[in-house]
Amino acid sequence: MTKPDNKEQAIAEIRAKLKILLVEQLSLEDVVAEDIEDDAPLFNEGLGLDSLDAVEIVVILQRHFGVEVKDMEMGRKIFQSVATLADYVYDNTAGKDQPGN
């Protein structure tokens, strides 16, 4: 991943990568990354993810971004949408080179 020029561009790139990873890693059927809205809920009425998917998201964040979520209470806030996930990734990787895969 190339180094973005600014925060907005960096977050946009993280959002795009997260959407692709969610579709691929969670085997979301009939969903394409481009159709996932940044602020759409990930659970319940949104993408309909469940607690097992939440565990997989923790793995995705760790494996692809080098970011850990140790406090599941905090995870509830972080896992609201792609936007909140991307903000968390950015806040915890800003100034660091992000892993490419």
N, C-alpha and C positions, 0 to 999 in steps of 0.2 A: 504494500500500500504506500503510495507516495505521501509525503508530508504535506498536509493541507495548509493553505495560506492563513486561514482564520478559524475561529471557533465554530462559526456557523457551517462552514464547509466541512470541517472535521466531523461535526455531529451529523451532518447530512450523509457523509460517507459511512459512519458507524450505523446509522439507521438503515441504510440500504443493505449493508452487509448482514445486519441482524435479521432483516426480513428474509433474505435468502437462506440464512442458516436455520431460521425457525421452520421454514417450509421444508427444507431438506432433512434436517435432523429430527424433526418431530413428525415427519411423513404426513404432512397435512394434505389430505386429498381435496381436490377441487379448489385449491387455493394457490394463487400465484403471488409472488413477492410484491409485484407492482400493485396488486389490489388491496394490500394491507395498509390501512390508514395509520399515520403516525400516532394519533391519539386514540385509536380504537382500543377498547378494553381487550386484554389478552384472554381473560377468563370469563366464564359465564356467558353473557349475551354477546360478547365480542367474538373472538376466535374460538371460544368454547374449550379452552385448554383446561386441564385438571392438575391435581397435585403431582402426579407422575411427570407431567410435562414441566412443572416448576422445577423439579429435580434435574431434569434434562437441561433446562435453561441455565441452571447453576453450572453444569458441566460445560455448556457452550461458552459461557462467559469466561470460565477459567481456561479452557483449551484454546479459544480463538482470540481472547483479548488479555489474558493473564490477570483477570480480575476475579476476586473471590467475594462471595456473599456468605458470611458466617452467621449473621443474625437474621433468622427468618422473619422476625417482626419487621425489620428493615426491608426484607425481601418483599413483603406485601406492598410496600410503597414503591419499591423499585420495579416490580413486575406488573404494574398497572397497564402499561402500554409500551410500544416500541420507543416512543419518545422518552419515557422515564428510564427505560433500560439504556438508551443511548446516552442520556445525560449522565447516568451513573458511570457508564464505561468511560466517557470523556473525563469526568471529574477524577476518576481513579487511574487514568493513564495520561493525563495532560502532562506534557513535558517529557514523556517517555516515548520511546519508539514502540509502536503497537506491533504485536506479532502479526504476521501476514496470514497465517492459517490457523 
